[in-house]
């Protein structure tokens, strides 16, 4: 029987996906959790709301955690599992070296620590690694061309792990597609269209979507693989409980939906008549915008994941009614 005393690290644990994961770990009896995150400033204070009612053993700043593992401090001894979900996720960030330091190099140090200490290592990659999708969305494809430095920083780490001859007892990279759900309130402009759309509707009575600049995609028909955060957590826990499985896997639903679908689902959820305004896309995004994403879920299915995914309509309804309308964290 699996021990509930496992010592678990969750980087980005006060953030969006991390706080949802900790909530489920707590429900399953896991409390010996070390949260690693950036907690300074206004955003840090907002992230503290995500930790309400969470049970954990320690909360450590991300830079301090790096120092602790490099010095082999007692606080980081006997770690069993690392969920490495923390990253700089701004897709518009232009400082390449900043992203390489905080995403690629930081991740390498955690991986090497996991290798040395025989930890399970489950980390967040991104669908941003696929770029414009010309090579498809198969998680076994390696010849990728990300459209931004964020995607590039994630792609470099994926490649480094795959090429590394030394492997931890479990290594899992998860390419998250468009995740939405509770506890993304601190993410500002990087939060989901659903969050922004809800407050736009509340304030202005309408939702704003980007115009399309490709003739094959009418306005609003750009497509994404939207996945509810509760499904993401189920996948994280699947690998946590199946430590013999390693590899890189897509985390989406396998079904692309339009932004019009999303907007209409949101209006239905809050019982309001659809009112959609198409706005100009910022110039810096036009050449780096993904018009279509859809996860190939074959790899996840092949290793035995059988859970049914929450539909876009179900997820948007639950998010809007249970969280956004109440304006509360999970």
C-alpha positions in Angstrom: 0.0 0.0 0.0 1.3 3.4 -0.9 2.6 5.5 1.9 0.8 8.8 2.6 4.0 10.1 4.3 5.8 10.6 1.0 7.7 13.9 0.9 6.5 15.8 -2.1 7.8 19.0 -3.7 5.5 21.1 -5.9 7.3 23.9 -7.6 4.8 26.6 -8.6 2.7 25.2 -5.8 1.0 28.5 -5.0 0.1 29.0 -8.7 -2.7 27.8 -10.9 -2.1 24.1 -11.6 0.1 23.6 -8.5 -2.6 24.7 -6.0 -5.2 22.6 -7.7 -2.8 19.6 -7.5 -2.1 20.2 -3.8 -5.9 20.3 -3.1 -6.2 16.8 -4.6 -3.1 15.5 -2.8 -4.6 16.7 0.5 -7.9 15.0 -0.3 -5.9 11.8 -0.9 -4.1 12.1 2.5 -0.8 13.6 1.4 0.2 16.5 3.7 4.0 16.3 3.7 4.3 18.8 0.9 7.0 21.3 0.3 5.7 24.2 -1.8 8.2 26.2 -3.9 7.2 29.4 -5.5 7.9 33.1 -6.1 5.9 34.8 -3.3 7.2 38.3 -3.4 5.3 41.4 -4.4 1.6 41.9 -5.3 1.3 38.7 -7.4 2.8 36.7 -4.5 0.2 38.1 -2.1 -2.5 37.2 -4.6 -1.1 33.6 -4.9 -1.4 33.2 -1.2 -5.2 33.1 -1.6 -4.7 29.9 -3.7 -3.2 28.2 -0.6 -6.3 28.8 1.6 -7.3 25.6 3.3 -4.2 23.7 1.9 -2.2 21.6 4.2 1.6 21.6 3.6 4.8 21.2 5.5 6.9 24.1 4.1 6.8 27.1 1.8 10.1 28.1 0.2 11.0 30.8 -2.3 12.2 29.4 -5.6 15.7 30.9 -5.5 16.1 29.7 -1.9 15.1 26.2 -2.9 17.8 26.1 -5.5 20.4 27.1 -2.8 19.0 24.4 -0.5 19.3 21.6 -3.0 22.8 22.7 -4.1 24.0 22.7 -0.5 22.1 19.5 0.3 20.3 21.2 3.2 18.3 19.1 5.7 15.1 20.7 4.6 15.4 19.0 1.2 16.5 15.6 2.4 14.4 12.5 1.7 12.3 13.9 -1.1 10.4 11.2 -2.9 8.6 13.1 -5.7 9.1 16.5 -7.5 6.2 18.0 -9.4 8.0 20.7 -11.3 5.2 23.0 -12.4 6.8 26.4 -11.7 8.0 28.4 -14.7 8.1 31.8 -16.2 5.1 31.4 -18.6 4.9 34.8 -20.4 4.7 33.9 -24.1 5.4 37.5 -25.0 8.7 37.7 -22.9 11.5 38.9 -25.2 14.4 38.3 -22.8 15.6 35.0 -24.1 18.4 34.6 -21.5 15.9 35.3 -18.7 13.7 32.4 -19.8 16.6 30.1 -20.4 17.8 30.7 -16.9 14.5 30.4 -15.2 12.9 27.6 -17.2 15.6 25.5 -18.9 18.6 25.8 -16.6 16.5 25.8 -13.4 14.8 22.6 -14.6 18.1 20.9 -15.3 19.2 21.5 -11.7 16.1 20.0 -10.4 16.4 17.0 -12.7 20.0 16.4 -11.6 18.9 16.6 -7.9 16.1 14.1 -8.7 18.7 11.8 -10.4 21.1 12.0 -7.4 18.3 11.4 -4.9 16.3 8.8 -6.9 13.1 10.9 -7.0 10.1 10.7 -9.2 10.3 13.8 -11.5 7.1 15.0 -13.2 7.4 18.3 -14.9 5.5 20.8 -17.0 6.4 21.2 -20.6 4.0 23.1 -23.0 2.1 22.9 -26.2 4.0 26.1 -27.1 6.8 23.8 -28.1 4.9 22.8 -31.2 5.0 26.3 -32.7 2.5 26.7 -35.6 1.8 23.0 -35.6 3.2 22.3 -39.1 4.9 19.2 -37.7 1.6 18.2 -36.0 0.9 17.6 -32.3 2.4 14.2 -31.7 4.4 14.1 -28.5 7.0 11.8 -30.0 8.0 14.5 -32.7 11.3 16.2 -31.9 11.9 18.4 -34.8 9.9 21.3 -33.5 10.0 25.1 -34.1 8.5 27.1 -31.2 7.1 30.5 -32.1 8.4 32.3 -29.0 11.2 32.2 -26.4 8.9 30.6 -23.8 8.1 27.7 -26.0 11.8 27.5 -27.0 12.9 27.3 -23.3 10.5 24.4 -22.7 11.5 22.6 -25.9 15.2 22.8 -25.0 14.6 21.1 -21.7 12.5 18.4 -23.3 15.3 17.7 -25.7 17.9 17.7 -22.9 16.0 15.2 -20.9 15.4 12.9 -23.9 19.1 13.0 -24.8 20.3 12.6 -21.2 21.8 9.1 -20.8 21.1 9.2 -17.1 17.5 8.9 -16.1 15.7 9.2 -12.8 13.5 6.3 -11.6 10.6 8.2 -13.2 10.8 11.1 -15.6 7.6 12.5 -17.1 7.2 15.7 -19.2 3.7 16.9 -19.7 2.9 19.2 -22.7 0.0 21.2 -21.3 -2.4 22.6 -23.9 -4.9 25.4 -23.0 -5.6 24.9 -19.4 -8.4 26.9 -17.6 -10.1 26.8 -14.3 -10.0 28.1 -10.7 -7.0 29.7 -9.1 -5.7 31.4 -12.2 -6.8 34.8 -10.9 -3.2 36.0 -10.3 -2.1 35.4 -13.9 -3.2 38.8 -15.2 -3.1 38.8 -19.1 -1.8 35.2 -19.2 -5.0 33.9 -17.6 -7.5 32.1 -19.8 -10.0 33.7 -22.2 -12.7 32.4 -19.9 -11.5 34.4 -16.9 -11.1 37.6 -19.0 -14.3 37.0 -20.8 -16.3 36.6 -17.6 -15.2 39.9 -16.2 -15.6 41.6 -19.5 -19.2 40.4 -19.7 -19.8 41.5 -16.1 -18.4 45.0 -16.8 -19.3 45.7 -20.4 -21.9 43.1 -21.3 -19.7 41.6 -24.1 -16.7 39.4 -24.6 -13.7 40.4 -26.8 -12.0 37.9 -29.2 -9.1 38.4 -31.6 -9.8 38.9 -35.2 -8.4 36.3 -37.6 -5.7 37.2 -40.1 -5.8 33.9 -42.0 -8.6 33.5 -44.6 -9.0 29.8 -43.7 -10.1 30.8 -40.2 -13.1 33.2 -40.0 -13.1 35.4 -36.9 -13.7 33.3 -33.8 -13.0 30.0 -35.6 -9.4 29.8 -34.4 -9.2 26.6 -32.5 -7.6 25.4 -29.3 -7.5 22.2 -27.3 -9.0 23.6 -24.1 -8.6 21.4 -21.0 -10.1 21.9 -17.5 -7.6 22.0 -14.7 -9.4 19.2 -12.9 -8.5 16.9 -15.8 -4.9 18.1 -15.7 -4.7 17.2 -12.0 -6.1 13.7 -12.7 -3.3 13.1 -15.3 -0.6 14.4 -12.8 -1.9 12.0 -10.2 -2.0 9.1 -12.7 1.7 9.4 -13.3 2.3 9.9 -9.5 0.7 6.6 -8.9 2.3 4.8 -11.9 6.0 5.5 -11.3 7.1 2.8 -13.8 5.9 5.0 -16.6 8.2 7.6 -18.1 8.2 9.7 -21.2 6.8 12.9 -22.7 3.1 13.1 -23.0 0.5 15.6 -24.3 -2.0 16.9 -21.9 -5.1 18.0 -23.8 -8.5 16.5 -24.5 -7.7 15.5 -28.1 -10.5 17.8 -29.4 -10.0 21.3 -30.8 -12.8 23.8 -30.2 -13.3 27.3 -31.5 -13.1 30.4 -29.5 -16.8 31.0 -30.5 -17.6 27.7 -28.9 -15.9 28.9 -25.7 -17.6 32.3 -25.7 -21.1 30.8 -26.3 -20.5 28.3 -23.6 -19.7 31.1 -21.2 -22.8 33.1 -22.1 -25.0 30.0 -21.6 -23.3 29.3 -18.3 -24.2 32.7 -16.9 -27.6 32.9 -18.6 -26.8 35.9 -20.8 -27.4 36.6 -24.5 -24.2 36.2 -26.6 -22.5 39.5 -27.4 -19.1 39.1 -29.1 -16.8 41.8 -30.3 -13.8 41.0 -32.5 -10.8 43.2 -31.8 -7.4 43.7 -33.5 -4.6 41.4 -32.5 -1.5 43.2 -31.1 1.2 43.4 -33.8 3.7 41.5 -31.8 1.3 38.5 -31.6 0.4 38.3 -35.3 3.4 36.3 -36.4 3.5 34.2 -33.2 -0.2 33.2 -32.9 -1.3 29.6 -32.9 -4.4 29.3 -35.0 -5.0 25.6 -34.3 -3.9 23.2 -31.5 -5.1 19.7 -30.9 -3.3 17.2 -28.7 -2.6 13.8 -30.1 -3.5 11.7 -27.0 -2.3 8.4 -28.3 0.7 8.2 -26.0 -1.4 8.8 -22.9 -3.9 6.2 -24.0 -1.2 3.7 -24.7 0.1 3.8 -21.1 -3.4 3.1 -19.7 -5.1 6.4 -19.0 -8.8 5.9 -19.5 -10.5 8.8 -17.7 -13.2 10.6 -19.7 -12.4 14.3 -20.2 -14.7 17.1 -19.1 -16.3 18.8 -22.1 -15.7 22.5 -22.8 -19.4 23.2 -22.0 -19.2 21.2 -18.7 -15.9 22.8 -17.7 -16.9 26.4 -18.5 -20.2 25.9 -16.7 -18.5 24.6 -13.6 -15.8 27.2 -13.6 -18.3 30.1 -14.1 -21.0 29.0 -11.6 -18.9 27.5 -8.9 -15.9 29.9 -8.9 -16.1 33.0 -11.1 -19.6 34.1 -10.0 -18.6 33.5 -6.4 -15.2 35.1 -7.1 -13.5 32.6 -4.8 -10.4 30.3 -5.1 -10.7 26.6 -5.2 
